Amino acid sequence: MTTFVIDTDNNITAFAALEDALNHRVGSTEGSFSSEKEMAKLSAAWPISRFVDVWNAFAGVVPFDDLKPERV
């Protein structure tokens, strides 16, 4: 199952296996998730502005090139 790692700068990296994600963890890594439920738990205390920052990191990047940046 694909595992995603997010760091404190909102960079998200996808790994094919959990083991690869765990080996990647460094000091700036905030957490990892493999499902919507895990993502919800990880992000439960985030301020809404962080979700906007994560969204905007995707905006304009292929295949998300049709997304538009948002503001809080």
VEXMAR-983167 format. One line per field, with one value per atom (N, C-alpha, C): residue number from 1; residue in one letter; x, y, z. Coordinates in nm, 4 decimals, decimal comma. Example, Ala and Ser with C-alpha at 12.3 -4.5 7.8 and 13.67 -1.06 7.14 Angstrom:
% VEXMAR-983167
bami	[1|1|1|2|2|2]
lodo	[A|A|A|S|S|S]
X	[1,3190|1,2300|1,3200|1,2850|1,3670|1,2900]
Y	[-0,5690|-0,4500|-0,3300|-0,2250|-0,1060|0,0030]
Z	[0,7800|0,7800|0,7800|0,7080|0,7140|0,7870]
% end
This chain:
% VEXMAR-983167
bami	[1|1|1|2|2|2|3|3|3|4|4|4|5|5|5|6|6|6|7|7|7|8|8|8|9|9|9|10|10|10|11|11|11|12|12|12|13|13|13|14|14|14|15|15|15|16|16|16|17|17|17|18|18|18|19|19|19|20|20|20|21|21|21|22|22|22|23|23|23|24|24|24|25|25|25|26|26|26|27|27|27|28|28|28|29|29|29|30|30|30|31|31|31|32|32|32|33|33|33|34|34|34|35|35|35|36|36|36|37|37|37|38|38|38|39|39|39|40|40|40|41|41|41|42|42|42|43|43|43|44|44|44|45|45|45|46|46|46|47|47|47|48|48|48|49|49|49|50|50|50|51|51|51|52|52|52|53|53|53|54|54|54|55|55|55|56|56|56|57|57|57|58|58|58|59|59|59|60|60|60|61|61|61|62|62|62|63|63|63|64|64|64|65|65|65|66|66|66|67|67|67|68|68|68|69|69|69|70|70|70|71|71|71|72|72|72]
lodo	[M|M|M|T|T|T|T|T|T|F|F|F|V|V|V|I|I|I|D|D|D|T|T|T|D|D|D|N|N|N|N|N|N|I|I|I|T|T|T|A|A|A|F|F|F|A|A|A|A|A|A|L|L|L|E|E|E|D|D|D|A|A|A|L|L|L|N|N|N|H|H|H|R|R|R|V|V|V|G|G|G|S|S|S|T|T|T|E|E|E|G|G|G|S|S|S|F|F|F|S|S|S|S|S|S|E|E|E|K|K|K|E|E|E|M|M|M|A|A|A|K|K|K|L|L|L|S|S|S|A|A|A|A|A|A|W|W|W|P|P|P|I|I|I|S|S|S|R|R|R|F|F|F|V|V|V|D|D|D|V|V|V|W|W|W|N|N|N|A|A|A|F|F|F|A|A|A|G|G|G|V|V|V|V|V|V|P|P|P|F|F|F|D|D|D|D|D|D|L|L|L|K|K|K|P|P|P|E|E|E|R|R|R|V|V|V]
X	[0,0848|0,0000|0,0897|0,0540|0,1301|0,1248|0,2406|0,2511|0,3057|0,2431|0,2822|0,3487|0,4554|0,5263|0,5157|0,4795|0,4727|0,5735|0,6437|0,7413|0,6884|0,7650|0,7204|0,7104|0,7662|0,7535|0,6413|0,5572|0,4420|0,4789|0,6007|0,6395|0,5861|0,5182|0,4612|0,5322|0,5815|0,6510|0,5769|0,5566|0,4879|0,5904|0,5652|0,6511|0,5649|0,6205|0,5464|0,5189|0,6058|0,5905|0,6156|0,5518|0,5693|0,7155|0,7827|0,9236|1,0087|0,9827|1,0571|1,0312|0,9075|0,8719|0,9401|0,9430|1,0062|1,1560|1,2190|1,3615|1,3919|1,2943|1,3107|1,3029|1,2375|1,2102|1,3369|1,3272|1,4367|1,3794|1,4610|1,4181|1,2997|1,2877|1,1802|1,0504|1,0499|0,9299|0,8272|0,7070|0,6007|0,5223|0,5051|0,4309|0,4076|0,3407|0,3094|0,1654|0,1107|-0,0263|-0,0439|-0,1355|-0,1656|-0,3136|-0,3921|-0,5363|-0,5920|-0,7139|-0,7801|-0,7941|-0,8248|-0,8416|-0,7111|-0,5992|-0,4693|-0,4345|-0,4668|-0,4417|-0,5247|-0,6494|-0,7366|-0,6805|-0,6310|-0,5739|-0,4480|-0,3620|-0,2379|-0,2646|-0,3668|-0,3922|-0,4986|-0,5465|-0,6571|-0,6291|-0,5069|-0,4749|-0,4194|-0,4122|-0,3582|-0,4505|-0,3947|-0,4784|-0,5239|-0,6350|-0,6889|-0,5893|-0,5072|-0,4089|-0,3089|-0,2829|-0,1893|-0,2496|-0,3784|-0,4447|-0,4358|-0,4509|-0,4386|-0,2963|-0,1972|-0,0575|-0,0320|-0,0855|-0,0690|-0,1382|-0,2608|-0,3345|-0,2545|-0,2053|-0,1330|-0,0020|0,0544|0,1746|0,1437|0,0198|-0,0212|-0,0600|-0,1129|-0,1654|-0,0570|-0,0890|0,0022|0,1014|0,1048|0,1977|0,1244|0,1836|0,1233|0,1096|0,0009|-0,1209|-0,2249|-0,1860|-0,2792|-0,2721|-0,2279|-0,2040|-0,3315|-0,4479|-0,5712|-0,6196|-0,5511|-0,5876|-0,5412|-0,6157|-0,5820|-0,5459|-0,4440|-0,4082|-0,5237|-0,5296|-0,6332|-0,5686|-0,6506|-0,6067|-0,7013|-0,6517|-0,7350|-0,8044]
Y	[-0,1171|0,0000|0,1239|0,2235|0,3470|0,4183|0,4633|0,5392|0,6769|0,7784|0,9162|0,9714|1,0487|1,1129|1,2634|1,3363|1,4820|1,5402|1,6446|1,7072|1,8409|1,9059|2,0311|2,1457|2,1279|2,2282|2,1940|2,0955|2,0511|1,9782|1,9275|1,8445|1,7045|1,6495|1,5153|1,4246|1,3118|1,2149|1,0825|1,0173|0,8883|0,7761|0,6693|0,5514|0,4291|0,3349|0,2144|0,1251|0,1295|0,0415|0,1190|0,0762|0,1390|0,1353|0,0251|0,0118|0,1215|0,1518|0,2585|0,3930|0,4180|0,5444|0,5557|0,4472|0,4494|0,4728|0,4191|0,4394|0,5834|0,6522|0,7902|0,8909|0,8567|0,9524|1,0207|1,1532|1,2358|1,3355|1,4239|1,5167|1,6034|1,6434|1,7339|1,6614|1,5288|1,4521|1,4656|1,5044|1,5202|1,3919|1,3142|1,1907|1,1237|1,0099|0,9360|0,8874|0,8593|0,8093|0,7264|0,6303|0,5421|0,5419|0,6159|0,6185|0,7549|0,7804|0,9052|0,9129|0,7996|0,7966|0,8336|0,7792|0,8130|0,9594|1,0105|1,1520|1,2412|1,2043|1,2821|1,2862|1,1734|1,1678|1,2542|1,2438|1,3211|1,4711|1,5116|1,6539|1,7145|1,6397|1,6857|1,8186|1,8446|1,9673|2,0783|2,0528|2,1541|2,2747|2,3942|2,5115|2,5050|2,5653|2,5609|2,6170|2,7116|2,7703|2,6666|2,5644|2,4610|2,3791|2,3532|2,2826|2,3645|2,4944|2,5828|2,5762|2,5767|2,5660|2,4351|2,3254|2,1956|2,1971|2,2480|2,2576|2,3388|2,4531|2,5409|2,4798|2,3884|2,3190|2,2297|2,1818|2,1002|2,1849|2,3029|2,3869|2,4175|2,3881|2,4174|2,3077|2,2012|2,0912|1,9795|1,9303|1,8201|1,7003|1,6291|1,6422|1,7346|1,8200|1,9125|2,0519|2,0629|2,1942|2,2759|2,2151|2,2911|2,3457|2,3130|2,3649|2,5098|2,5867|2,7274|2,7475|2,8305|2,8590|2,9249|2,9007|2,9583|3,0413|3,1234|3,2035|3,1795|3,2018|3,1870|3,3188]
Z	[0,0000|0,0000|0,0000|-0,0770|-0,0828|0,0514|0,0965|0,2211|0,1881|0,2441|0,2204|0,3455|0,3265|0,4369|0,4148|0,5201|0,5124|0,6103|0,5638|0,6527|0,7027|0,7855|0,8471|0,7471|0,6268|0,5205|0,4234|0,4596|0,3809|0,2523|0,2435|0,1306|0,1554|0,0553|0,0675|-0,0317|0,0186|-0,0639|-0,0553|-0,1690|-0,1727|-0,1838|-0,1093|-0,1108|-0,1394|-0,2136|-0,2501|-0,1300|-0,0307|0,0861|0,2143|0,3211|0,4523|0,4948|0,4692|0,5078|0,4430|0,3156|0,2475|0,3147|0,3525|0,4184|0,5535|0,6286|0,7604|0,7496|0,6469|0,6249|0,5844|0,5294|0,4830|0,5966|0,7035|0,8120|0,8608|0,8647|0,9153|1,0143|1,0683|1,1714|1,1343|1,0075|0,9694|0,9341|0,9411|0,9078|1,0194|0,9798|1,0785|1,0997|0,9950|1,0093|0,8757|0,8813|0,7598|0,7660|0,6475|0,6407|0,5148|0,5226|0,4095|0,3742|0,4515|0,4257|0,4656|0,4251|0,4644|0,6160|0,6784|0,8236|0,8944|0,8470|0,9060|0,8812|0,7632|0,7326|0,8244|0,8482|0,9366|1,0788|1,1255|1,2605|1,2692|1,1690|1,1665|1,1627|1,0893|1,0662|1,1575|1,2539|1,3395|1,4087|1,4467|1,5199|1,4301|1,2997|1,2090|1,2008|1,1896|1,1617|1,0152|0,9849|0,8484|0,7478|0,7905|0,6987|0,6481|0,7268|0,6812|0,5679|0,5738|0,4640|0,3351|0,3475|0,2308|0,1762|0,2641|0,2203|0,1463|0,1984|0,1328|-0,0037|-0,0097|-0,1362|-0,2376|-0,1942|-0,2853|-0,3338|-0,2575|-0,3027|-0,4233|-0,4333|-0,5476|-0,6684|-0,6446|-0,7525|-0,8550|-0,9804|-1,0894|-1,1214|-1,0392|-1,0620|-1,1357|-1,2434|-1,3189|-1,2260|-1,2196|-1,2989|-1,2369|-1,1467|-1,0805|-1,1396|-1,2651|-1,3247|-1,3447|-1,3308|-1,3425|-1,2082|-1,0980|-0,9662|-0,9533|-0,8806|-0,8580|-0,7104|-0,6813|-0,5421|-0,4680|-0,3386|-0,2525|-0,1440|-0,0788|0,0353|0,1514|0,2726|0,3916|0,4165]
% end
